[in-house]
Amino acid sequence: MIARSKISWTDFSGGDGNFVLRGRAAGDCEVSPGCANCYAGAILRRSGQTKEHTTFNETKLRRLSQTVFDPGDTPFRRGPGSRPLVFVCDMGDLFHDAVSDRGIKDALLVMAGRHDVDWQVLTKRADRLAGFGKTWGPWPDNIWVGVTCEDQERANLRIPLLLKVPAKVRFLSCEPLLGPITLPELTDVVDVSKMTLEQFRAARAGQIERTHLDWIIVGGESGPMRRPFNPDWARRIRDDCAPGDVPFFYKQGSSLRPGQDDELDGVQHKAFPSAKE
């Protein structure tokens, strides 16, 4: 089973989508400052029903491969006729050291086989993601990949690695946004006049590596321990997205509960990459 998600930038999460589940032990999954108030760790420590360390559940993955994602009475986030968005491992990290290479490959194969779904994979372990991006054959169009960038240091480290993955949609989750971020050039700028004939043909065939990002999510931290958030940080990213028409999704500012304070300068920004094939 997998439920309709309360996360505003996806349709389904949790349940069998958490075939990789972080452990309840403090420090099991944390790798950078954005992890300090990890909601997943807090939930699992309160429940006391999960293992101490990250686990990979083949049974959940097998059930997920057969799940029917029915919109029911609630339209999908991208509107009528769109494929469902499914965010996997929202309480874990597919590229965690505890997950074997075989486990990652099995998960990618399951997702690649479900052409009726757009899968969202988000990691803080961009180095391992990049390794799979270079070696795991043609990357399926229906597997979106993203990295978390909570500050400039993480953006500098993780974005270049993300861009090595030839995915159709490569996205950033700048949440919790803990400081200002200057993003790289968000659109491909190609001077055709300086191309050789071979380069031009390769470009026409889609064989030249794309160097841009396709979607940016921004959000402040929620909860009683939330850290300071300055809307100017979100405004800078919004403005960086505009020239290249990069979809910008503003999840929230700083609030007690997730999803509150979801307007930036009085406007909701809930853009997604295209729902078309």
RARA-V546102 format. One record per residue. N is the residue number from 1. RES is the residue in one small letter. NEAR is the number of other C-alpha atoms within 12 Angstrom. Layout:
n=[N/N]
res=[RES/RES]
near=[NEAR/NEAR]
This chain:
n=[1/2/3/4/5/6/7/8/9/10/11/12/13/14/15/16/17/18/19/20/21/22/23/24/25/26/27/28/29/30/31/32/33/34/35/36/37/38/39/40/41/42/43/44/45/46/47/48/49/50/51/52/53/54/55/56/57/58/59/60/61/62/63/64/65/66/67/68/69/70/71/72/73/74/75/76/77/78/79/80/81/82/83/84/85/86/87/88/89/90/91/92/93/94/95/96/97/98/99/100/101/102/103/104/105/106/107/108/109/110/111/112/113/114/115/116/117/118/119/120/121/122/123/124/125/126/127/128/129/130/131/132/133/134/135/136/137/138/139/140/141/142/143/144/145/146/147/148/149/150/151/152/153/154/155/156/157/158/159/160/161/162/163/164/165/166/167/168/169/170/171/172/173/174/175/176/177/178/179/180/181/182/183/184/185/186/187/188/189/190/191/192/193/194/195/196/197/198/199/200/201/202/203/204/205/206/207/208/209/210/211/212/213/214/215/216/217/218/219/220/221/222/223/224/225/226/227/228/229/230/231/232/233/234/235/236/237/238/239/240/241/242/243/244/245/246/247/248/249/250/251/252/253/254/255/256/257/258/259/260/261/262/263/264/265/266/267/268/269/270/271/272/273/274/275/276/277]
res=[m/i/a/r/s/k/i/s/w/t/d/f/s/g/g/d/g/n/f/v/l/r/g/r/a/a/g/d/c/e/v/s/p/g/c/a/n/c/y/a/g/a/i/l/r/r/s/g/q/t/k/e/h/t/t/f/n/e/t/k/l/r/r/l/s/q/t/v/f/d/p/g/d/t/p/f/r/r/g/p/g/s/r/p/l/v/f/v/c/d/m/g/d/l/f/h/d/a/v/s/d/r/g/i/k/d/a/l/l/v/m/a/g/r/h/d/v/d/w/q/v/l/t/k/r/a/d/r/l/a/g/f/g/k/t/w/g/p/w/p/d/n/i/w/v/g/v/t/c/e/d/q/e/r/a/n/l/r/i/p/l/l/l/k/v/p/a/k/v/r/f/l/s/c/e/p/l/l/g/p/i/t/l/p/e/l/t/d/v/v/d/v/s/k/m/t/l/e/q/f/r/a/a/r/a/g/q/i/e/r/t/h/l/d/w/i/i/v/g/g/e/s/g/p/m/r/r/p/f/n/p/d/w/a/r/r/i/r/d/d/c/a/p/g/d/v/p/f/f/y/k/q/g/s/s/l/r/p/g/q/d/d/e/l/d/g/v/q/h/k/a/f/p/s/a/k/e]
near=[23/28/26/29/25/20/26/31/37/37/34/39/32/28/27/30/44/37/37/39/40/40/34/29/24/24/22/29/37/29/23/24/25/32/30/23/25/33/29/31/32/24/20/25/22/14/14/14/16/24/21/20/27/34/31/36/30/24/21/26/32/22/21/35/31/20/24/20/30/23/22/13/8/16/20/28/29/24/20/15/16/23/30/36/41/45/42/45/38/34/38/41/42/46/40/33/27/23/29/20/21/17/26/32/23/24/36/34/25/30/35/26/20/26/19/27/35/39/43/41/43/37/43/40/33/36/25/28/40/30/21/28/31/20/16/24/16/19/27/27/27/36/36/39/46/46/44/41/43/39/33/24/21/35/33/21/23/36/43/27/32/44/37/31/39/36/36/33/36/46/39/49/40/45/43/41/44/36/32/29/31/27/32/22/23/31/21/21/13/17/11/16/9/11/15/12/12/14/19/18/14/16/19/15/11/13/14/18/21/26/25/32/40/36/38/46/43/50/49/42/38/30/21/14/17/26/26/21/28/23/27/21/31/42/29/22/39/37/22/25/32/21/15/22/23/33/32/38/37/43/39/37/40/33/24/17/21/24/25/23/25/29/24/30/16/11/17/21/29/29/29/32/32/22/22/16/14]
